[in-house]
């Protein structure tokens, strides 16, 4: 495997790691706002790292351009969608989780 192939593999493994962290965060965190934060940051980073790894390993120019466009699309839409969901939840009166009153 070439050094460029190893670099692409490292990006893909990093992307898988951050996507796994996002999934664990969405499952384990206590409320919508913290789950949205996990989905908005770690998932975006994981997806972008994976796409960059695919772009590095790819050999043709047109698929690389498509992957770069996907990265730009993810950078613009994923955080915006998470913000819109969190804002809608706040406008509906969904309270954030606190440690006060949650002791069992």
C-alpha positions as CSV (number, residue, x, y, z in Angstrom):
1,X,0.0,0.0,0.0
2,X,1.3,3.5,-0.9
3,X,1.8,6.2,1.7
4,X,-1.2,8.0,0.2
5,X,-3.3,4.9,0.7
6,X,-2.2,4.7,4.4
7,X,-3.1,8.4,4.8
8,X,-6.6,7.8,3.4
9,X,-7.0,4.8,5.6
10,X,-6.0,6.9,8.7
11,X,-8.7,9.5,7.7
12,X,-11.3,6.8,7.3
13,X,-10.5,5.2,10.7
14,X,-10.6,8.6,12.3
15,X,-14.0,9.2,10.7
16,X,-15.3,5.9,12.0
17,X,-14.0,6.7,15.5
18,X,-15.8,10.1,15.6
19,X,-19.0,8.7,14.1
20,X,-19.0,6.0,16.8
21,X,-18.5,8.6,19.5
22,X,-21.5,10.5,18.0
23,X,-23.7,7.4,18.1
24,X,-22.7,6.7,21.7
25,X,-23.4,10.3,22.6
26,X,-26.8,10.2,21.0
27,X,-27.6,7.0,22.9
28,X,-26.1,7.9,26.3
29,X,-26.6,11.6,26.8
30,X,-29.6,12.7,28.9
31,X,-31.6,15.3,26.9
32,X,-32.2,16.6,23.4
33,X,-29.8,19.5,23.6
34,X,-26.8,17.4,24.6
35,X,-27.7,14.8,22.0
36,X,-28.0,17.4,19.4
37,X,-24.5,18.7,20.3
38,X,-23.1,15.1,19.9
39,X,-24.9,14.7,16.6
40,X,-23.9,18.1,15.3
41,X,-20.2,18.0,16.1
42,X,-18.9,14.5,16.3
43,X,-21.1,13.2,13.4
44,X,-20.1,16.0,11.2
45,X,-16.4,15.6,11.9
46,X,-16.7,11.8,11.4
47,X,-18.5,12.1,8.1
48,X,-16.0,14.7,6.8
49,X,-13.0,12.7,7.8
50,X,-14.4,9.6,6.1
51,X,-15.1,11.6,2.9
52,X,-11.6,13.1,2.9
53,X,-10.1,9.6,3.3
54,X,-12.2,8.5,0.3
55,X,-11.1,11.5,-1.7
56,X,-7.4,10.8,-1.0
57,X,-7.7,7.2,-2.0
58,X,-9.8,7.9,-5.1
59,X,-7.9,8.0,-8.4
60,X,-10.3,9.9,-10.7
61,X,-10.7,13.7,-10.7
62,X,-14.5,13.8,-11.1
63,X,-15.3,11.6,-8.0
64,X,-12.8,13.6,-6.0
65,X,-14.7,16.8,-7.0
66,X,-17.9,15.2,-5.9
67,X,-16.5,14.2,-2.6
68,X,-15.2,17.8,-2.0
69,X,-18.7,19.1,-2.9
70,X,-20.2,16.6,-0.4
71,X,-17.8,17.8,2.3
72,X,-18.9,21.4,1.7
73,X,-22.5,20.4,1.7
74,X,-22.0,18.6,5.1
75,X,-20.3,21.6,6.6
76,X,-23.2,23.8,5.6
77,X,-26.2,21.6,6.2
78,X,-25.5,19.4,9.2
79,X,-24.8,22.1,11.8
80,X,-27.6,24.2,10.4
81,X,-30.1,21.3,10.7
82,X,-29.0,20.5,14.3
83,X,-29.3,24.2,15.2
84,X,-32.8,24.3,13.7
85,X,-33.9,21.2,15.7
86,X,-32.5,22.6,18.9
87,X,-34.1,26.0,18.4
88,X,-37.5,24.4,17.6
89,X,-37.2,22.4,20.8
90,X,-36.4,25.5,22.8
91,X,-39.3,27.4,21.2
92,X,-41.6,24.5,22.2
93,X,-40.5,24.8,25.8
94,X,-38.5,21.7,26.2
95,X,-36.4,22.2,29.2
96,X,-32.7,21.2,29.3
97,X,-31.7,18.5,31.7
98,X,-30.2,19.6,35.0
99,X,-28.9,17.8,38.0
100,X,-31.2,19.7,40.3
101,X,-34.2,17.5,41.3
102,X,-32.9,14.5,39.4
103,X,-31.2,12.8,42.4
104,X,-32.8,9.5,43.1
